[in-house]
Amino acid sequence: MLFQLFLFLLVGILAGTITGLIPGIHINLIGVFLISLSTTILSSTNPLYLIVFISSMAITHTFTDFIPSIFLGCPDTDTELSILPGHKLLKRGLGYEAIVLTAYGSIAAIILLTVIALPSIFLISKTYFFIEKLIPYLLIISIIFLISLEKKKLTALFVILLSGFLGWSVLNLPLKEPLLPLLTGLFGGSMLITSIKNKTQIPKQKITKPKTKLFKPLLGSVIASPLCSFLPGLGSGQAAIIGNVISKTNQKGFLVLLGATNTLVMGFSFISLYVIGKTRTGAAVAIKEIIGILSWRILIVVMLAVLVSGFISFFLTLSLAKFFSEKIHKFNYTILSSATLLVLVIIVFLVSGFLGLLVLAASTLTGIYCISLNVKRTNMMGCLLIPTIILYLL
């Protein structure tokens, strides 16, 4: 049985690497596919093997999905913020460092998760309903913090409200996977078109280890991630903003925070499934559909799968980051950006249809306009912050 478990764990790591590296192929899609197979072709397979596969795939995805976000400007729904500091470092020849920083955050999150899992189970069960009432006010504080960082404060407020109105409108459309065209346009399409217009040249990348302090970004991530893993309407993006309010870190520290938050939110979603029976990620949904509410024995297996796959994924991500860093400067970045944009358009059409293309166009134009106003692009996270605040206050 141990051999089969390890085999499914390795296959999960391979699947998570593929979903992480290919823009638009999210683990949610694999999860839905696996749920359908679990009642047909895989009906005779031990459910525990499938759960190990899903857990390792999900954790690996949180490591590798920063690579296309930073090198190509193709954000996943959990990595859109990494484009901002990550692409700046890429243009300075420090793309490898950017990926390594997110990997540092993710592997630190794996270690922290194993240490705080048990006390988290107790705290979540005792504070769930109390903290839920505080969420909109924490997000309002986050918006105030974003605005305080800007010299052009009214312009920043305008960008937050504009993107917030766009986000609210899109999330209320009869659209499949609305976050895909929304975030792809605001953070991916707008940056790609700007790069094409400016004929951005990517310099030869340096393979150097980054130097940054880990304590502050990890502290912010550890405090914010549990909130977003067991409460509806919140994801890694909102957790990162809340975490940054807490830690007030620099550009490189923010990448560490993003990596840690992405992995912690995924890990805590498994814990939340055990404690309160709620699903906040596609991986948790797939596990619940296959086996129902987690027992403590299955939770232990899941956490072991998270730990082992996390360490393997860390070294795998470093190797992939080095490979892409050595190759990226050899390509014409304008052509590469154009090809990437075309791939994103095709993916949005296949997933969200013609309406998704209209949303992609609208969000891309909004993103380009907001970039032209010369305020931080993180203000465009209003597209998620404003709808979430409205959701909780109504």
PLY file of the C-alpha trace (Angstrom):
ply
format ascii 1.0
element vertex 394
property float x
property float y
property float z
element edge 393
property int vertex1
property int vertex2
end_header
0.00 0.00 0.00
2.86 2.40 0.77
4.25 1.86 -2.73
0.88 2.71 -4.32
0.51 5.82 -2.14
3.97 7.04 -3.12
3.27 6.30 -6.78
0.05 8.34 -6.73
1.93 11.11 -4.91
4.57 11.25 -7.67
1.91 11.25 -10.39
0.16 14.07 -8.51
3.40 16.07 -8.48
3.74 15.54 -12.24
0.12 16.66 -12.78
0.62 19.73 -10.56
3.74 20.66 -12.51
1.82 20.49 -15.79
-1.15 22.51 -14.49
1.23 25.05 -12.97
3.27 25.58 -16.12
0.43 25.66 -18.66
-1.59 28.90 -18.39
-5.32 28.38 -17.95
-5.07 24.68 -17.00
-6.11 24.87 -13.37
-6.23 22.05 -10.84
-9.99 22.69 -10.55
-10.42 21.29 -14.06
-8.43 18.17 -13.15
-10.47 17.87 -9.95
-13.78 17.91 -11.80
-12.45 15.36 -14.28
-11.25 13.13 -11.44
-14.60 13.31 -9.62
-16.38 11.98 -12.71
-13.79 9.22 -13.18
-14.02 8.18 -9.51
-17.54 6.88 -10.12
-16.73 5.14 -13.40
-13.27 4.05 -14.55
-11.63 4.62 -11.14
-14.52 3.27 -9.06
-12.44 0.28 -7.93
-9.45 2.46 -6.97
-8.84 3.02 -3.27
-10.18 6.56 -2.56
-7.13 7.21 -0.38
-4.90 6.96 -3.45
-6.99 9.58 -5.26
-6.87 11.89 -2.24
-3.06 11.64 -2.10
-2.97 12.40 -5.84
-5.19 15.49 -5.42
-3.29 16.78 -2.38
0.15 16.45 -3.98
-1.09 17.93 -7.27
-2.63 20.93 -5.50
0.49 21.68 -3.45
2.83 21.29 -6.44
0.62 23.66 -8.41
1.08 26.36 -5.75
4.85 26.16 -6.30
5.06 26.00 -10.10
2.24 28.35 -11.12
4.41 31.39 -10.40
6.73 30.48 -13.28
4.37 31.43 -16.17
3.06 34.38 -14.13
6.51 35.93 -13.76
8.21 34.86 -17.00
5.25 35.21 -19.35
2.76 37.44 -17.56
0.11 34.70 -17.50
-1.56 34.89 -14.10
-3.46 32.08 -12.49
-6.37 33.15 -10.29
-4.00 32.82 -7.32
-0.84 34.42 -8.72
-2.01 37.62 -10.40
-0.17 39.85 -7.91
3.17 38.14 -8.59
3.24 39.73 -12.05
3.77 43.16 -10.55
7.06 42.83 -8.62
8.03 39.65 -10.48
8.07 41.26 -13.92
10.05 44.23 -12.60
12.72 41.83 -11.38
12.57 39.92 -14.68
13.35 43.12 -16.61
16.37 43.63 -14.33
17.64 40.14 -15.05
16.41 38.80 -11.72
13.56 36.55 -12.86
15.25 33.54 -11.26
15.39 35.37 -7.94
11.69 36.22 -8.23
10.74 32.56 -8.64
13.11 31.47 -5.87
11.54 34.00 -3.50
8.07 32.56 -4.09
9.51 29.06 -3.64
11.11 30.14 -0.35
7.72 31.35 0.80
6.01 28.14 -0.27
8.48 25.77 1.38
8.43 27.85 4.57
4.63 27.60 4.45
4.86 23.80 4.22
7.05 23.70 7.33
4.85 26.17 9.21
1.72 24.27 8.24
2.98 21.06 9.80
3.86 22.94 13.00
0.63 24.93 13.39
-1.87 22.43 11.96
-2.96 21.07 15.33
-3.40 24.44 17.11
-5.10 25.79 13.96
-7.73 23.06 14.18
-8.56 24.22 17.70
-8.52 27.96 16.85
-10.64 27.64 13.70
-13.29 25.66 15.53
-13.47 28.31 18.29
-13.18 31.54 16.26
-14.89 30.76 12.92
-18.11 32.72 13.46
-16.43 35.63 15.25
-13.77 36.24 12.59
-16.33 36.02 9.79
-17.90 39.25 11.07
-14.55 41.09 10.91
-13.68 40.24 7.30
-15.24 43.28 5.53
-13.57 45.66 7.98
-10.18 43.98 7.48
-10.61 44.42 3.73
-11.58 48.07 4.15
-8.39 48.56 6.19
-6.50 46.86 3.35
-7.91 49.36 0.85
-6.97 52.27 3.10
-3.46 50.83 3.35
-3.18 50.51 -0.45
-4.23 54.13 -0.88
-1.82 55.32 1.84
1.13 53.95 -0.18
0.37 56.26 -3.11
1.33 59.86 -3.75
-1.73 60.23 -6.00
-4.24 59.04 -3.40
-7.39 60.14 -5.21
-6.21 58.44 -8.39
-5.51 55.25 -6.43
-9.01 55.41 -4.93
-10.44 55.87 -8.41
-8.56 52.80 -9.71
-9.78 50.68 -6.77
-13.38 51.78 -7.30
-13.21 51.38 -11.10
-11.75 47.87 -10.90
-14.19 47.12 -8.08
-17.15 48.11 -10.26
-15.77 45.94 -13.06
-15.29 43.00 -10.69
-18.79 43.33 -9.22
-20.31 43.49 -12.71
-18.39 40.49 -14.01
-19.07 38.32 -10.95
-22.80 38.90 -11.43
-22.76 37.78 -15.06
-23.97 34.29 -16.09
-20.38 33.41 -16.89
-18.44 30.20 -16.33
-15.18 30.83 -14.42
-15.59 34.65 -14.34
-12.25 35.21 -12.59
-10.35 33.78 -15.57
-11.12 36.59 -18.07
-11.33 39.23 -15.33
-7.90 38.65 -13.80
-6.28 37.60 -17.06
-7.28 40.92 -18.62
-6.47 43.21 -15.70
-3.12 41.71 -14.82
-2.05 39.58 -17.80
-3.49 41.03 -21.00
-2.81 44.63 -20.02
0.82 43.88 -19.17
1.36 41.81 -22.32
-0.06 44.52 -24.60
2.02 47.16 -22.81
5.13 44.98 -23.31
4.30 44.51 -27.01
3.72 48.24 -27.47
6.94 49.19 -25.70
8.91 46.37 -27.40
10.19 45.20 -24.04
13.52 43.39 -24.16
14.30 40.80 -21.49
17.97 40.82 -20.49
20.04 37.74 -19.76
18.95 36.43 -16.41
21.32 36.07 -13.47
21.29 32.80 -11.54
21.81 34.24 -8.08
20.28 33.49 -4.71
18.11 36.30 -3.36
18.75 37.96 -0.03
15.71 39.04 1.92
14.27 38.69 5.39
11.59 36.02 5.70
10.09 36.70 9.11
7.82 39.65 8.30
6.24 38.28 5.09
5.76 34.86 6.71
4.13 36.45 9.76
1.67 38.34 7.57
0.92 35.21 5.56
0.37 32.99 8.61
-2.12 35.47 10.07
-4.03 36.18 6.84
-4.10 32.78 5.12
-6.36 30.95 7.60
-8.96 33.72 7.22
-9.15 33.19 3.49
-9.06 29.41 3.56
-12.20 28.88 5.62
-14.31 31.94 4.75
-16.27 32.29 1.49
-15.43 34.93 -1.09
-11.78 35.25 -0.13
-8.78 33.84 -1.97
-5.01 34.09 -2.07
-5.11 37.58 -3.57
-7.12 39.04 -0.70
-5.02 37.09 1.81
-1.84 38.57 0.32
-3.18 42.10 0.62
-4.30 41.53 4.22
-0.93 39.92 4.95
0.91 42.88 3.45
-1.09 45.25 5.64
0.16 43.26 8.63
3.80 42.83 7.58
4.39 45.95 5.44
7.19 44.22 3.57
9.29 45.29 0.57
9.12 44.12 -3.05
11.10 40.92 -2.58
9.41 40.21 0.72
6.06 40.54 -1.04
7.00 37.69 -3.38
7.86 35.55 -0.36
4.50 36.48 1.13
2.70 35.54 -2.09
4.38 32.15 -2.26
3.64 31.41 1.38
0.05 32.61 1.11
-0.68 30.60 -2.02
0.51 27.39 -0.36
-0.96 28.09 3.09
-4.42 28.86 1.70
-4.36 25.50 -0.08
-3.12 23.67 3.00
-5.61 25.34 5.32
-8.44 24.44 2.95
-7.82 20.77 3.80
-7.82 21.60 7.51
-11.05 23.58 7.11
-12.67 20.63 5.36
-11.86 18.54 8.44
-12.87 21.14 11.06
-16.01 22.79 9.63
-16.79 20.62 6.59
-16.49 23.61 4.21
-14.67 23.64 0.87
-12.78 26.76 -0.21
-10.61 25.35 -3.03
-11.23 23.10 -6.00
-8.93 20.47 -4.50
-10.95 20.40 -1.26
-14.17 20.11 -3.28
-12.76 17.11 -5.17
-11.69 15.40 -1.92
-15.11 15.99 -0.35
-16.89 14.60 -3.40
-14.75 11.47 -3.37
-14.69 10.66 0.35
-16.99 13.11 2.16
-15.95 14.80 5.40
-12.35 14.04 6.39
-11.59 11.84 9.39
-8.50 12.65 11.44
-6.71 9.61 9.98
-7.27 10.79 6.42
-6.26 14.33 7.41
-2.94 12.93 8.65
-2.41 11.19 5.29
-3.25 14.44 3.47
-0.81 16.43 5.62
1.95 13.88 5.01
1.28 14.11 1.26
1.45 17.91 1.55
4.77 17.72 3.41
6.48 15.26 1.05
5.17 16.82 -2.17
6.07 20.28 -0.87
9.75 19.43 -0.44
9.95 17.65 -3.80
8.14 20.58 -5.49
10.55 23.08 -3.96
13.61 21.53 -5.62
11.66 20.89 -8.81
10.64 24.56 -8.98
14.24 25.72 -8.49
15.35 23.49 -11.38
12.56 24.72 -13.66
13.25 28.34 -12.72
16.92 27.90 -13.63
16.01 26.26 -16.95
13.60 29.03 -17.97
15.97 31.76 -16.76
18.72 30.43 -19.01
16.40 30.28 -22.05
14.05 33.28 -21.77
16.47 35.92 -23.10
17.04 33.92 -26.28
13.46 34.52 -27.41
12.03 37.66 -28.97
9.91 38.81 -26.05
7.53 40.79 -28.27
6.74 37.67 -30.31
6.57 35.57 -27.15
4.16 38.07 -25.55
1.99 38.09 -28.68
1.87 34.29 -28.76
1.07 34.18 -25.04
-1.74 36.69 -25.48
-3.20 34.60 -28.31
-3.07 31.47 -26.11
-4.87 33.32 -23.31
-7.60 34.49 -25.70
-8.13 30.91 -26.89
-8.24 29.56 -23.33
-10.75 32.22 -22.24
-12.95 31.43 -25.24
-12.84 27.68 -24.58
-13.64 28.09 -20.87
-15.91 31.15 -20.77
-17.21 31.53 -24.35
-17.94 34.75 -26.26
-19.08 36.54 -23.12
-15.73 35.67 -21.57
-13.96 37.30 -24.53
-15.98 40.49 -23.98
-15.00 40.48 -20.31
-11.37 39.84 -21.28
-11.44 42.82 -23.64
-13.09 45.09 -21.07
-10.74 44.07 -18.25
-7.67 44.39 -20.49
-8.64 47.93 -21.55
-9.36 48.79 -17.91
-5.97 47.42 -16.92
-4.16 49.44 -19.60
-6.00 52.59 -18.53
-5.15 52.02 -14.86
-1.49 51.43 -15.73
-1.45 54.77 -17.61
-2.52 56.57 -14.42
0.86 55.76 -12.82
-0.31 54.23 -9.57
0.54 50.78 -8.25
-1.17 47.97 -10.13
-2.05 46.28 -6.84
-4.86 48.84 -6.64
-6.61 46.83 -9.36
-7.19 44.16 -6.71
-10.24 46.29 -5.99
-11.85 43.95 -8.55
-12.00 41.32 -5.77
-11.87 43.46 -2.64
-14.92 45.62 -3.40
-17.24 42.70 -4.38
-16.14 40.75 -1.28
-16.83 43.70 1.01
-20.26 44.17 -0.56
-20.95 40.43 -0.20
-20.25 40.53 3.53
-22.00 43.82 4.29
-25.22 43.11 2.41
0 1
1 2
2 3
3 4
4 5
5 6
6 7
7 8
8 9
9 10
10 11
11 12
12 13
13 14
14 15
15 16
16 17
17 18
18 19
19 20
20 21
21 22
22 23
23 24
24 25
25 26
26 27
27 28
28 29
29 30
30 31
31 32
32 33
33 34
34 35
35 36
36 37
37 38
38 39
39 40
40 41
41 42
42 43
43 44
44 45
45 46
46 47
47 48
48 49
49 50
50 51
51 52
52 53
53 54
54 55
55 56
56 57
57 58
58 59
59 60
60 61
61 62
62 63
63 64
64 65
65 66
66 67
67 68
68 69
69 70
70 71
71 72
72 73
73 74
74 75
75 76
76 77
77 78
78 79
79 80
80 81
81 82
82 83
83 84
84 85
85 86
86 87
87 88
88 89
89 90
90 91
91 92
92 93
93 94
94 95
95 96
96 97
97 98
98 99
99 100
100 101
101 102
102 103
103 104
104 105
105 106
106 107
107 108
108 109
109 110
110 111
111 112
112 113
113 114
114 115
115 116
116 117
117 118
118 119
119 120
120 121
121 122
122 123
123 124
124 125
125 126
126 127
127 128
128 129
129 130
130 131
131 132
132 133
133 134
134 135
135 136
136 137
137 138
138 139
139 140
140 141
141 142
142 143
143 144
144 145
145 146
146 147
147 148
148 149
149 150
150 151
151 152
152 153
153 154
154 155
155 156
156 157
157 158
158 159
159 160
160 161
161 162
162 163
163 164
164 165
165 166
166 167
167 168
168 169
169 170
170 171
171 172
172 173
173 174
174 175
175 176
176 177
177 178
178 179
179 180
180 181
181 182
182 183
183 184
184 185
185 186
186 187
187 188
188 189
189 190
190 191
191 192
192 193
193 194
194 195
195 196
196 197
197 198
198 199
199 200
200 201
201 202
202 203
203 204
204 205
205 206
206 207
207 208
208 209
209 210
210 211
211 212
212 213
213 214
214 215
215 216
216 217
217 218
218 219
219 220
220 221
221 222
222 223
223 224
224 225
225 226
226 227
227 228
228 229
229 230
230 231
231 232
232 233
233 234
234 235
235 236
236 237
237 238
238 239
239 240
240 241
241 242
242 243
243 244
244 245
245 246
246 247
247 248
248 249
249 250
250 251
251 252
252 253
253 254
254 255
255 256
256 257
257 258
258 259
259 260
260 261
261 262
262 263
263 264
264 265
265 266
266 267
267 268
268 269
269 270
270 271
271 272
272 273
273 274
274 275
275 276
276 277
277 278
278 279
279 280
280 281
281 282
282 283
283 284
284 285
285 286
286 287
287 288
288 289
289 290
290 291
291 292
292 293
293 294
294 295
295 296
296 297
297 298
298 299
299 300
300 301
301 302
302 303
303 304
304 305
305 306
306 307
307 308
308 309
309 310
310 311
311 312
312 313
313 314
314 315
315 316
316 317
317 318
318 319
319 320
320 321
321 322
322 323
323 324
324 325
325 326
326 327
327 328
328 329
329 330
330 331
331 332
332 333
333 334
334 335
335 336
336 337
337 338
338 339
339 340
340 341
341 342
342 343
343 344
344 345
345 346
346 347
347 348
348 349
349 350
350 351
351 352
352 353
353 354
354 355
355 356
356 357
357 358
358 359
359 360
360 361
361 362
362 363
363 364
364 365
365 366
366 367
367 368
368 369
369 370
370 371
371 372
372 373
373 374
374 375
375 376
376 377
377 378
378 379
379 380
380 381
381 382
382 383
383 384
384 385
385 386
386 387
387 388
388 389
389 390
390 391
391 392
392 393
